[in-house]
């Protein structure tokens, strides 16, 4: 029987995989790229609100969108 992978093992594996270090153009320092979910409330023509959510990659130091 194969060894069961623990949650800590999975988290460490994903942390190493997503450990993208880049230079932030605003601060000129090395920072990581993190994934966040952005939710925007948009008012429609009828007066109701529509929520748009999207996943984005941002700089950890300034939280500005990452553009490769």
N, C-alpha and C positions, 0 to 999 in steps of 0.2 A: 504494500500500500504506500502511496506517495505521501510525503510530509505535507501537512496542511500549512498554507501560508497565512501568517498572522496579519492583523491590521497594521501593526507597526512595520512589518516588512514591506507591505504594499505602500505605506506612506513614505518610507525611506526611498523606495525605488522611484516613486513619482517625484520626490523632491530632487533627487539627483538628475532625473530626466529633465525637469523644468528649471534647472539651475542655469539660466541664461544670463550671463553677465555681459553688459554692454556699457558704453559711455553715454551718459545722459547729455543731450546737447545744451540744456539749460544750465546745469550745474558743473559740467565738465568733469564729473566724478563717475566712478564705476558703480553701477547699480544693477539690480535684477529686474527682469521683466515678469510681471505677474498678470494673471487673468482675472478679470472682474466682470460682473454683470451690471450693465447700465440700464436703468429704467427711466424712460421719458414719458411725461404726461402731455398729450397733444389734444388741444380742444378742436373738436370737429365743427363743421358748419352748422350742425343742429344744436350746438351748445353743450353736447355731452363730451366726456373725456375718453380718450383711447390711450391705452398704455402700450408703449413699444419697448420691448426689452431685447437687448443684444449682448453678446459676449465680446469683450474687447481685451486687448493686451495693452498694459500701461507701464510706465516707469514707476518703480516702487518709491523713488525719492520725491517725485513731483506729481505723480498720478496723472500725467499728461499722456495722450494716446501715443502708442509706439508705432512708428512707421519704419519698416525695414529698408 
